[in-house]
Amino acid sequence: MSDRGAARTERARRGRAVYARNFGVDEAAAEHLMTDRAGADYTAEAFEAAGGPGWHGEALTDRDRTIAVISALVASDVSDRRLDFYLDLARRNGLDEDGLTQLMILLTAYIGQPYPSAAMQAVRRTGSPDA
């Protein structure tokens, strides 16, 4: 195998580990979940991307990453199950209901009220009943 092929294989392995960590399952289960949801070709590309510095680098924490992804999803008007997943992941990574609310308020200042408002409904929908 060429050096480039070995690097791609290692990057995909790291990406598979990231998905497993985010899903809270082992790597084989993560691959199965992704393949069922998006197909083999998309899964291979997603693992390659996740194995790079964005999800695997040491400069950001998993908490930082989930805040960034939530922000991107909200700015793209995504407030469905994809956002729900990252809200739950953010909670597992230490961001509480107050932090999520403050994030939506901050996003309102930068992208306007409609999208963060819809996302705030997702925060409340997926949060604890006491929040």
N, C-alpha and C positions, 0 to 999 in steps of 0.2 A: 504494500500500500504506500502511496506517495505521502510525503510530509503533509501536503494539503489535505489529502483524504483522511489521514490520521487526525489532523486538527479538526476537520468537520465532524468526524466520529466522536471525538472528545467533547466538542462543543454541544453536539446533540445529547450526549450522555449527561452533561451538566444541565442542559435544558430540561431533560426528562426529570432530573432530580428536583429542579425548581418547581415544575408542575406537581410533582408528588408532594413536595413540602406545602405548596399552596392548597392543594386539594385535601391534604391530610391523609394520604394513602401511600402505599408503596409504589415504586416506579412502574411495575407491571400494570397495576390497577390504573395509574395515571395515564399510561399509554392507551389502555383499553378505553377509558372514559373519553379521552380526546379523539381517538379514532372513531368511536361510535358517534360522537357529536359532530365531528368536522371532516372525517375521512382521513385516509392514510397520508395523502400528499400534503394536505394542510397541516396535519400533525407533525410531519417531518420538518416542515418549514418553521412551525411554531417552536419546536424543540431547539432548532438551530438558533433562532432569535433569542430565546430565553437563556441559552447557554453562553451568551455574550455578556459584556460588561453591564448592560442595563439591569438584568436580574441577578447576575452572578458576581458583579464587581464588589469591591469592598468599601467603596466610598459612600454608598447608600445603605441604609438599613432596610429590612423588609417593611417596616412602618413607613419610611420615606417613600418607598416604591408604591405602596398601596395608596398613599395620599396622592402621588403623581398620577396613578392610573385612574383613581376616582375623579380627580380634577379633569383629566382628558375625557373621560366618559361623560361627565356632566356638561362640559363645554361642547360635546357632540350631541347633546340631547338624548343620552342613553339613560333611561331610568327603569329598565326592566331587570330580568334575572341576572344579566351580566353585571349591572351595578350592585344588585343584592349580594352577589358572590364577593365582590371586592369590599363592600361594607362589612360583611362578616369577617373577611380576611383582615381588614383593618382593625376590627375589634380584637381578633386573636393576636394581632401584633401590637396591642397596647393603646389603641385610640378609642377613647370612651365616647359616650353619647354627647357630652359637652364638646369634645374635640371635633366630632363630626358636624355638630351644629355650627360651631365656629368656622369650620371649613366651608360650609354652605354659605354662611354670611360673607366670608372673604371672597368666595367666588362670585357672589352677587355684585360686589363692588367692581369686579373686573369683566364679567361677561353679561351682566344684567340679571334681572329678576326671574324670568320665566324658567330657565333650565334648572337653576339651583332650587327653585320652589318645588318643581316636580321631584327633584332628587331628595329634598327634605322629606317629602312624603315617603320615599323609599327608606330613608333613615328611620323614620318613625314606624313604618311597616315592619322592618326587619329587626328593630331594636327590642330591648327588654320592655315588658309592659309597664315598668315603673319609670321609664325614661320620659 
